[in-house]
Amino acid sequence: MPSIQELLHSFIKIRGVRSALVVGSDGLVLESALSSEGESVDIEAVGAVAASGLVPGIDLGLQTGHGKLTQAIYEYQDAIIVIEALGDDAVLVIVTHLLANLGLLRLQARKARPDLSRALRG
C-alpha cells in the first residue's frame, strides 16, 4: 500500500498542482506535499480554512437529503481547489493553477480516497 506522502506526491506531479495535503477534521495538516513551481502556499492556513469551509457543504447535503459530501471544487480567479472527503476524520485538499486538468484531478482524488483512508487508519 502506498504511503500518504507517495499519494500526495502523485498529485503534485500533475501539471498545475501547487500543493496537496491531508487535513484532519480539526483543521490540522497531517501530511503535505508542495510543488517546486509557483508561489508558496500557507499550508497551515489552507488546512484550517478547508476543514471549516466544508461545514456549509455538508449541511447542504444533509438538509436536501443528498447524503454526505464526497467532493467539493472551489474555482477562483487564478486557482482551483479540490477537496475530497476521507471519511469523517480528514480531507484531501489539492491547490492548483487554473491550467490544471480538473477532470484528471477529480478522478485521481476519487481513486486515491481508499488508499488515503486506509493509510490514515494505520
MOSUL-V753455 format. One record per backbone hydrogen bond with DSSP energy under -0.5 kcal/mol. CO is the residue of the C=O (numbers start at 0). NH is the residue of the N-H. E is the energy in kcal/mol with one decimal. If there is no record, write none. Layout:
co=CO nh=NH e=E
co=CO nh=NH e=E
This chain:
co=2 nh=6 e=-2.2
co=3 nh=7 e=-2.7
co=4 nh=8 e=-2.6
co=5 nh=9 e=-1.4
co=6 nh=10 e=-0.8
co=7 nh=10 e=-0.8
co=7 nh=11 e=-1.5
co=8 nh=12 e=-0.8
co=10 nh=13 e=-1.8
co=13 nh=16 e=-2.1
co=14 nh=100 e=-0.5
co=15 nh=96 e=-2.7
co=17 nh=34 e=-3.3
co=18 nh=94 e=-2.5
co=19 nh=32 e=-2.4
co=20 nh=22 e=-0.5
co=20 nh=92 e=-3.2
co=21 nh=29 e=-2.9
co=21 nh=30 e=-1.4
co=22 nh=90 e=-2.4
co=23 nh=26 e=-2.4
co=27 nh=23 e=-3.0
co=30 nh=21 e=-2.6
co=32 nh=19 e=-2.4
co=40 nh=42 e=-1.4
co=41 nh=45 e=-2.5
co=42 nh=46 e=-2.6
co=43 nh=47 e=-2.1
co=44 nh=48 e=-2.4
co=45 nh=49 e=-2.8
co=46 nh=50 e=-2.1
co=47 nh=51 e=-1.7
co=48 nh=52 e=-2.7
co=49 nh=53 e=-0.8
co=50 nh=53 e=-0.5
co=51 nh=54 e=-1.0
co=53 nh=57 e=-2.6
co=54 nh=58 e=-2.7
co=55 nh=59 e=-2.5
co=56 nh=60 e=-1.9
co=57 nh=61 e=-2.0
co=58 nh=62 e=-2.9
co=59 nh=63 e=-1.8
co=60 nh=65 e=-2.5
co=60 nh=66 e=-0.8
co=61 nh=64 e=-0.8
co=69 nh=84 e=-2.1
co=71 nh=82 e=-3.0
co=72 nh=74 e=-0.5
co=73 nh=75 e=-0.5
co=73 nh=80 e=-2.8
co=77 nh=97 e=-0.6
co=78 nh=75 e=-3.4
co=79 nh=95 e=-2.5
co=80 nh=73 e=-2.9
co=81 nh=93 e=-2.7
co=82 nh=71 e=-2.8
co=83 nh=91 e=-3.0
co=85 nh=88 e=-0.6
co=85 nh=89 e=-0.5
co=88 nh=24 e=-2.2
co=89 nh=85 e=-2.8
co=90 nh=22 e=-2.9
co=91 nh=83 e=-2.5
co=92 nh=20 e=-2.6
co=93 nh=81 e=-2.3
co=93 nh=95 e=-0.5
co=94 nh=17 e=-2.9
co=94 nh=18 e=-1.7
co=95 nh=79 e=-1.3
co=96 nh=99 e=-1.5
co=99 nh=101 e=-1.2
co=100 nh=104 e=-2.3
co=101 nh=105 e=-2.7
co=102 nh=106 e=-2.3
co=103 nh=107 e=-2.9
co=104 nh=108 e=-2.6
co=105 nh=109 e=-2.1
co=106 nh=110 e=-2.4
co=107 nh=111 e=-2.4
co=108 nh=112 e=-1.3
co=109 nh=113 e=-0.5
co=111 nh=115 e=-2.9
co=112 nh=116 e=-2.6
co=113 nh=117 e=-2.4
co=114 nh=118 e=-2.5
co=115 nh=119 e=-2.1
co=116 nh=120 e=-1.5
co=117 nh=121 e=-0.8
